[in-house]
Amino acid sequence: MMLLKLSDVVSGYTDLDIIRGVSLEVRKGEIVTIIGPNGSGKSTLMKTIFGLVRLRSGKIEFDGVDISRLRTDKIVRRGMAYVPQERNVFSSLTVMENLEMGAFIRKDKFGEGLEEVLTIFPELKDKTGQKVGTMSGGEQKMVAIGRALVLKPTLLLLDEPSSGLSPKLIDNLFKKLVSINELGTSLMIVEQNAKKSLAVSHRGYVLEMGMKRFEGEGKSLLTNEEVKALYLGG
């Protein structure tokens, strides 16, 4: 069943079109990864979906509803969450305060969502009173994702979740993302660590210069010779 559908999406900044006619989809229960070289428009596409960059033309549908012109807070209420690559935690607040901020529009859902977050990230259970700015990069990443999950979204957008993490922490992170998906949340991931992300994805897309270049099952993209040569380092 379709959860997210983009049809000929065009968006960008000032007079420049960064995303140029992209169509893609995320089905319920899927992990979908978007890869591509730096400057290909991956992050801009995420922000367009989430209402942070204005859609110039095309259509975005989420769970059967046209959200093309919807404000970000309305999109969140419909069940979508987004974790940007940078500035994704409140460093001066505690872990619990960060998680509470994630539920500011739906306080009634916080208790149930908090329990699920601490099940996925048990490392945070004994650190709920700790200031996030004093935590490691891996722990801060857990807080950022946890804050997005407390409202139990149906779709979670993640922009470069493995950025800045050690190889060991990256392996752990992707295991956590699979667990999140198994609990019922669909994921769309923009990721430079293409091999790791495609390996756990149901499907993937390759963007180049704001346009869709390839699409297919995650594992099939990993073995596609052209994709390997151009985007996966051979």
N, C-alpha and C positions, 0 to 999 in steps of 0.2 A: 504493500500500500504506500502511495506517495506521501511524503511528509513535507519536503521542500522541493519546489520546482522553479528554476530560473529560465526565462524565455527571452533570448536576444537582449540581454542586459547590457546597457551602456552607462558608464558613470566615470567620474573623474574630478579633477580639481581645476579651478579657474577655467581657462578655455581649453584645457587639455583632456582628451578622453584617454583614461588609463585602461578601463575595461571596455572592450569593443565587440559587443554582440555575443556574449557568452550565454550558452544554454547548458544547464546541468540539473541534476536531481539527486536527492537523498531520500531513500525509502525508509519506512519505519523499521527500526532494528538494525540499521546499517552503521558501519564505520566507513566514511568516505574521506580519502586523503587527496589534497591538491598539492602538486609539486610544480616546480619550474624554477628557472634561473632568477637571481635577484633582479628586481625591477619588472617582473612579468605581470604584476598586478594582484598577486595572491592576497595580500593584506587589504588592499583596496576593495577587493571583491567581498571579503569578510565584512568589512565596515559598511559596504553597500547593503548587504543582506540584513545587517543589524540596524539599519537606519541612520548610521553615523556619517555616511557619504550619500549625497543626493543622487537618486536614480534619474538619469536623463531620458532614457527610453527603455522599452522592454517591460517585463512583468516579473514580479516575485510573488509566488504563492506559498503559504505556509499552512499546513494542515487544512487545505481546501479553501483558504481565505486569501484574497488579494491583499498583501501587506506593502505593496509598492510605494505607497505614500504615507504609511503609518509611522507615527513617532516611535522612538526607541522604547519608551516606557510602556507603550501599548503592545509592542512586540514581545517584551518581557512577560507581560501579563498573559500573553497567549501561549507561553511555554518555551521560549527560546532564551538561551543564556550565552554569554560571550566572555572569553578570557583573552585579553590582549597580550601581546608579547612583553610589553614593558608597562611600568606603572600600574601593576595589577593587584597590589596590596596596599593597605594603609599601615605604613611602617611604625607609626607612633601608637597604634592601637594594639590591643591584645588579639590573640587568635580568636577568642570568643567574640570580641567586638567586631572583628572583620567578618566573621560568619553571620553575625546579627545584621551587619550592613547589607549582606546579600539578600536578606529577607525583608528589607524595609518596605516593600510595596505589598507584601502578604505575610504579616506577622503570624497569621493563623497556621501557616504551613511550616513554621520554623522548627517546631519540636520534632516532627516526623522527619524532616529533611536533615536536621542536625544528627539524629541517630544514624541515618544512612551514611552521612559524610564521615562520621567517626568509625563506622564499620569499614568503609573503604580505606580510610586513612587512620588506622589505630595509632600510628605514631604521634598523632596530635592529641590523643585523649588526655595525657598527663601534662600537656603544655597549653591548655586553653587560656591560662592566665598570663602567658609569656608575651612580651612585646614582640611583634612580628619582625621588627627591624633588627632584633638580636639573633634571629634564627638563620640557619644555613639556607643556601639557595634552593636546595631540594625541598626543605620544609616550607619555605615561602611559596614554592610552586604548588605544594599540596593545599596551602591555605587559599591561594588564588582560585584553584579549581574547586575546592570545597565551598568557597563563598558563592560560586556560580551554581553549585549543585543543591544548595539548601532549599530552593524552591522546586526541586524535583522537575527540572525541565524535560521536555520531550526531545529537544535538540540542543546540543552543546557545541558551540563554535570555539575552536582552540587555535590560536595563532602562535606558531612556533613553540609548542609546550616544552620541547627538549632543550631549548636555547640556554646555554650557560651551564648545563649539567654535565657531570662526569659520565663516562660510559656505563658504570655500574648503576648510577642513578637513572640514566636513560632507560636501561633495561627494566628497572623497577617501575618507572613511570608508565611505560607502555603496558606492563602487566596491569597496572591500576586502571588504565584507560579501557582495557578489555573487560575488566570487572565492572566498570561503570556501564559499559554497553550491555553486558549480560544482565544487569539489573533493570534494563529497559530504556536507557537513554541512547538515542542516536547521536553520532558524533560526526562533525565535519572538521577535519584537521588540516591546517596549512603547516607544512613541515619541510625544513631543509634536510633533515635526516630521512631522506626519501626511502631508503631500503628498510629501515626499522618500521616506519609508518605504513608503507604499502604491505609489509609482511603481515600486519594485523588487520588490514582493511579488506572489506568486502569488495569495494571498487575504488578506482582512482581516476583523477583527471590531471593532465599536464597543461599548464598555461604557458604561453610564450607571447610576449609583447601584447598582453591584454586579450589574447584570443585562445580558445581551446585548440590544442594541437593533437592530443591523444586522449582516449578514454578507454576503460576496460576494467576487468577484475584486477584486484590488487596484485595477486601473484602473477597474472599474465603480463602486467606492465613490468614487473621485475625481470621477466625473461624475454621481453621484447627487445630485440637487438638494437633497434634505432633508439629506443628510450634509454637503454643501458649506455649506449655510446654517447648520447647527447646530455643526459641528465643524471646518470648514476655512476659516472666515472668508469665506464666500461664494464 
